[in-house]
Amino acid sequence: MSVLVVGSVALDSIETPFGRVEEVLGGSASYFSYAASLFTAVRLVGVVGEDFPAEHVEGFRRRGIDITGLVREPGATFRWRGRYQAAMNVAETLEVHLNVFGEFRPVVPPAYRDTEFVFLANASPQAQLEVRRQVPSARLVVADTMNFWIANERQGVLALLREVDGLVANDQEVRQLTGVQNLVSAAREILRLGPRLVVVKKGEHGSMLVTATPSKGPRPAAVHREAGAHPPERSATELFFLPAYPTTEVKDPTGAGDSFAGGMMGYLARTGDLTDEALRKALAYGTVVASFTVEDFGLRRLAAGRLEEVEQRVAELEQMTRL
């Protein structure tokens, strides 16, 4: 099965203690697409400017990524410039130029609207909600968010959570959204807002998956809740924790979170399995795919990665975490 991603396609300039690069391919949709394409067909919706290099367009095509939904508008492509200090756990944003992405209102092409697995990469919650309503029959819709939207468009984030199946966020964002410091309690609080799964990213400390079961039978494959509708009651929650894959080469953490989501969603779309066991396995695949991303600048290492390498690291991670 294919997976649909809607998000940013950008040109990044990055500086870390291990070097610097200028205007390499970046953006949430780019990292997600490269990661997910290791497992399944990818459909991308995004926007670039007139200056977007043809080599990056060809790069998407070589990986089999469907870019029918990638539109080119008059103006410049979204650009981000960032710097990481020694610990490389937080990016210092030096420049942001939204350019054509600033006015982007994504439209899902008709040929994409039957996609069963959908990832709403970081964007305004209103834009994410508009996309979600264009794919009403999707089996699994997972959204990302960030501290800016939680602080400035909180009601929009809450409205979005009532209509998606899952949320992927880092530990700080989960605490900010709920006002709860304990991560397990905070994740469970998010489940009460609507999603049936929450993935909490903790960087080098791994990730946590919290899933909920509807109190009255399984949730239908396709659900569209009207704005303001009360989320379904949940009868139980399941917890799963996984450490990060212990790679010894960390040069650039940019895009690791989006690569994680791409690996996770790509695996789920390939298998078509949404059981708790499959979700746990998907977390391992996302973790391993992200480990490739951080080993070089931009998309270099991820672009060179092969599924056989991913499978090997997943097997190693399983061995490391077996009691």
Secondary structure, 3 states (H helix, E strand, C coil): CCEEEECCCEEEEEEECCEEEEEEEECHHHHHHHHHCCCCCEEEEEEECCCCCHHHHHHHHHCCEEEEEEEECCCCCCEEEEEECCCCCCEEEEEEECHHHHHCCCCCCHHHCCCCEEEECCCCHHHHHHHHCCCCCCCEEEEECCHHHHHHCHHHHHHHHCCCCEEEEEHHHHHHHHCCCCHHHHHHHHHHCCCCEEEEECHHHCEEEEEEEECCCCCCCCCCCCCCCCCCCEEEEEEEEECCCCCCCCCCCCCHHHHHHHHHHHHHHHHCCCCHHHHHHHHHHHHHHHHHHCCCCCCHHHHHCCHHHHHHHHHHHHHHHCC
